[in-house]
Amino acid sequence: MGLDPVAVREDFPIFQRVIDGHRLVYLDSAATSHKPNVVLEAEADFYRMHNANAHRAIYTLGEEATELFEGARATLALFLGAPSPATIVSTRGTTESINLVAHGWGRKFLKPGDQVLLTEMEHHSNIVPWQLAAAATGAELRYIPLTDDGHLDLTDIEQLLTERTKVLAVTGMSNVLGSMPPLRLLIDAAHAVGAVVLVDGAQLVPHHAVDVAALDCDFLTFSGHKMLGPTASGGLYGKDELLASMDPFLGGGEMIMEVTREGSTYKEPPFRFEAGTMNIAQQIGLAAAVRYLEAIGMDAIREHEVALTRYAIEGLQEMGARIIGPTDTAARGGEVSFSYRDIHPHDLATSLSEDGIAVRAGHHCAQLVMRRFDVPATTRASLYLYNTTDDVDALLDGLEKAGAFFGD
Ligand code: ALA
């Protein structure tokens, strides 16, 4: 049986909110998702019953905290098809994970003349860390362009992906366009020229089953708060040998073997990359989110979102909205960017908010995409497992109302 979003909503206390007399119509899960009771309880239970620092204490609470924190790592490893928990580094999310790789791997291994291949659909968090690494090492950045319908334009891929390419960093699902690049094909092509591949999974992992072993990516980054987990939860998957070859990102307590006046030696991964007190409660909450997603089933979630995305795109098109991104739902997720008449996205979002409808308006931290499609900003409705066709209908009604108010 398919997913029942109405039943799912019962698990999320926030949907009891009434905003200015309206029910909450939340269409901004690409920015952050809401949290079911099981996640809120898991985090609160840690603080109520087990709170202590992990990896440091020999007393009962300390052992429990360590066990729960390491248990969360094991849960994430299984969820992503990773070969062992040691290949999962706990981080505050995708931004930190990409910075970790750009710093720990990029600054160590990139040399002048090497190339870093990105795409024009990347979020700033998968551009800026590489710009910093390129500036520090003398490497060059190159970009895979986009087609008019918002997919990667792979026409010149053989000129872009060469033996000079040392790393390909690519999103698994665009936060603006929704497009899903052909990861397997890109990973195989990158490996054929000796490049490593980082997949930005911030939008992909919450919405689509991911198996890092089958994908054969070298790194995968993800954010817990976009997949029903707490803010400041998330992680980095990295292949064993790559993580082992990397320099630490942050220095501090618990990531060292020995510290002398002259220098330090470091622990093996993942602990080498986990300096200081970690996001213990958040990772425990994230593990609860993963168990919740698994109980519903990632395939059921994907199926629900494909149908709802199709419904939203068709409804928007019927109203004359311009969809910025692919309209075919086969290779895209539920991040639906659009412009409507000539109404500025901020005006549109403000007008929708008056009816309790939450959408994001702006450049979505993806200015290269805005430039490519020649728009200063878009309005974006993003869908998740708790959204219904009623939510989409509310959006369409809200647009009609805004159109009457701002229209010509
Ligand atoms: N990256 C998040 C978004 O696309 C914040 O909204």
Residues whose N, C-alpha, C, O or C-beta is under 5 A from the ligand:
A	BS01	LIG	A30 A31 N175 H364
